Amino acid sequence: MTIYLNGQYLPIEEARISVLDRGFIFGDGVYEVIPVYSRRPFRPAAHLQRLQHSLDGILLANPLSLAAWTAIFERLIALCETEDQYLYLHITRGVAPRDHPFPDPPVPPTVFVMANPLLMPPASLVASGVAAITAPDNRWLRCDIKAISLLPNVLLRQMSVDAGCSETILFRSESLTSNAFLTEEAFLTEGSASNIFVFKNGVLAAPPKDHLMLPGITYDVILEIAEANAIPYQIRKIAVAEVFAADELLLTSSTREVQAITHLDGKPIGTANPGPLFQKIHTLYQKFKREVMRAQ
């Protein structure tokens, strides 16, 4: 695999960074993931806009121009063996003596990009739906920044793996303890690596895009699909009771697209099968994706 690292294209086995890189020492950096279909990046402008938001959030200047990012993408996509891929972008504050304040004067940031084959969920899993568990959202208060310091997300995602589930759905409340967090005031934020939608009585509901959740690109696509196809939707705070009482729950992300959650904490959601809204949105998402790629 050929990767991009600080101005060079080289085999990933030859890539080297300093142990004093602030990304390694402090997790001081951000990342972005861009799906690629038929060798074309999906919504690259939206992804780069989100990257800029993350960079602004950590007070780090964008190291490359749009033209430079585009050139890197094109070269790595061409070198990857598969038609469907994902681009991984990783930018840190660079190499400096270990000290919490930013380096003064600033040092060159570390920029790493790679293209990997995009492995979508198997058709059988899309057809059957997935199970999820719940956990208190114990992350920091700037989840809108796509930071590389993902240890809380890693631990939360591992909880679902250990439970034989596909995702951990997160709730915030005044009492964020491991034993009693699903209280009346608890509200949905997102999944450990996804956004979550709730469908009840013909209305699709989504948590608001604020500092407590990552603004997903697929999240935006789902709402655009709902708008274009007269599916009623609301963007608002969603109580824990609404999640468990949902007719359908949807999970979305750039690499998993759209999936139905059929069980939560061992309890069935709706009929315990992917419902008609999921079937409709999944079909519309595939159509939307094809149309966008043709238009690029």
N, C-alpha and C positions, 0 to 999 in steps of 0.2 A: 504494500500500500504506500502510495506517495502522499505526503502531507505538506502543508505550508507551515513554516515556522520562522517568524521574524525575517521575512524577505526571501527565504529560500524554499525551494521544493526539494524534498529529499525523502528517502525511504523512512518509514516510521521507526525502523530499528536503529537508525542513525540519529534520531531526534534527541537532543539534549537540552536541558535547562538547568540553571543553577539551583542548588539547594537553598539559596538565599532569595529565590524568587518569592515575592510577597504573596503570590497565589498559593505556593507550597507552605509558607510559614504562617500566613494569616487567613488564607481563603479570600484574599483581597483581590477580587476580580468578578467578572460577569461572563455569562455565556448565552448562546442562542442556538436553537435547533430549527433548521429549515427543511421540510420535506421536499423531495425532488421526484417528480413523476415524469416518466419518459424523457429523462435527462433535462427537465425544465424545473427550476425552482418554483415552488408554490407560494404565491404572494410574497415575493422577496422584499418588496417595499415595506409591507406591514411588519415583517420580521426585523428588518433593519431599523424601522422606527421604534420597535420595542427594544432593540439593542441600544439605541440611542437613549431611550428613557432609562434603561438600566445604568448606562455609563454616566448619564447626568445624575442619577441617584447616588452614585459613589464618587462623584466629583472627579471623573477621569475623562479627559478629552478623547474623542473618537480618533484612533490612530490612523485610519485610512479614509480615503475619499470613496464616494459611491462607485466611481469608475474602477478604483483599485479593488474594492470588495467584489465587484462584478467580474473582473478579470480573474481573480482567485477562484471564484465559484466555477466559472466556465472551464478553467484548466483542470480543477480537481474532478468535476463531474465527467469530463471527457476521459480522465484516467481511470475512473471507477468502472468495474466490470459490469455492473448491473444497470438496467434502465431506471429502476426505482431506487432512490437513495435517500440519505439525509445528510445535510451539511451540519457539522458541529463547529461553532465558533467559540473561542475561549480567549478572553483578554484579561491580563492581570496588570497590576500597577508597576511590574517590573522587578528588577534585581537591585537590592539595596541592603545595607547593614540592618540587622533585625532591631527595629524600633517602631513603636506603634504609630507615631505621627508620619504623615506622608514624607517621602524623601524631599529634601530641600537642598539644592535645586531638584526638580523632577528628573526622573530617569526614564529611558525609553520603555514603553510598555511591552509586555510579552504578548505576541499575537500568534495563535495556533488555530489552524483550520484543517478539518479532515472530512472526507466523504466516505460514508459506509453504506453497504446495502440496507435498504429499508425492508424490514421484516414485519409485515402486517399481521394482525391476529388471524389465525386460521378461520376459514369459513365456518367450520363447525362451532367455534366459540362465538362468532358473530350471530349464528343462528340460535344458539342455546342461551345466550346471555351469560353474565358473570355474577359471582358473589362478591360481596364487600363486607368489611367490618367498619366499626366506628372507633374514633379515638379523639381525645382532646387536642385541639390545635395549639400545641405548645411552642410554636415557632416565634420568631421575632415579629415586630410590627411593621416591617417593610417587605412584605411578601410580593409586592408589585415589582421589586427589583429581582431580576433573574440572576441571583448571585451564585457563585460557584461553591460557596460554603453551605452544602446541602445535607449536613449530618442529620438535622432533625427530620428532613424528608426521607433520608435513607432509613432511619430507624422506624419511622412510621410505615414506610412501604414494606419493610421487612416483617412488621407485625402481620400484614395481610398474607405474605408468603408463608409465614409460620402457621397461619390459620387455614392455609389452602385456598386463599381467596385472591382476587385480582387487584383489589385496591382497598385503601383505607380512606374513609370519608371523615372529614375533620369538622369539628364544631368548636366554637368559642362560647364561653360563658363566664360568669363571675366566679364560678367555682371550678377551676381547671385542675381537678384531681383525677387520679386514675380510677377512683372508685365511684365518684358521683359527678359526672360532668354533663350528662344528658338531662339537664334541668329545664324548667319551663322557659328560662330566659336564653337558653342555648340557641345558637343559630349556625346555619351552614356557612362554611367558607368555601372549601374546595376539596379535591382529593389530594393525596400525597404527591401525585404526579399527573393530575388531570383536573378538569373543571366538571362540575356536576349540575345537571338540570333536573327540575322536579315538574312532573306533569300530573295535574289533578283537575277533574271536571272540565276538560277541554281547554285548559289554559296551561301554557308552558311558563315556568318561573325560573329565573336565574339570579344568583346573588349579584349585587352591584360590584362593578369594577372599582375597587378602592385599594387602600394600602394593605388590606388583609388577604388579598388573593392575587395570583398572577394573571394578568389580562391575556387570556388565551386567544391565539389567532383563530383556532377552530371554534372557540366560544363565539367570536364575532360572526363567523360563517353561519353557525346554527341560527343566530338571531336574524341574519340577513335572509336565510332560507325561510324562516317563520314569517318574516315581513312580506316576502315575495309570494308566499303561498297561503296568505290569509289564515295563518295559525296564530291564534291569540297568544300574546306573551306579556309577561311582566318582569321588570328588573327591580328587585326589592330584597330586603332581608327575609330569609326563610327560616321559620322556627323548626326545631328538631321534630316536633310532632307532625308537621307537614311532610317531612321527609319519609317518615315511617308509614304515613297514611297515603302516600302517593299512589296514583294509578300506574305510573311508570317513572323510573329513574334512568337518566342517560348520563353516560360518562364520555367525555370528549378530550382529545389531545391530538397534537400534530402527528404522532407516530401510531396512535390507536384509532384515530378518526372518531367514529361514533360507536359506542357499545351500549347495550341494555344491561342494567343492573337488576337482576331478578330476585336476589336474596340479600338482606342486610342484617348482620348479626344473627344469621340463621333463620330470620323471619322472612316469609315471602313478601315480595313487593307486587301489588296487584294480583294478577293470575299466576305469578311465579314463572312467567314466560315473556319473551320480548313481545311488546304490545304493538298495536296498530300505529301509534305515533312513531315508535322507533322504526318500524318498517318503512313508513313514509319518509321520515327524515333521512334514514340511511340511503334510500333510493335517490332522494333529491340531492343528498350530499355527493354521491357518485356522479350524478348528472352535472351538478355545479362544478365539480372538479374537472370534468372533461371539457366543459365549456370554457372555463378559465384557462386551461392549458392550451386549448385551440386558439384562444384570443391573444396569447402572448407571442 
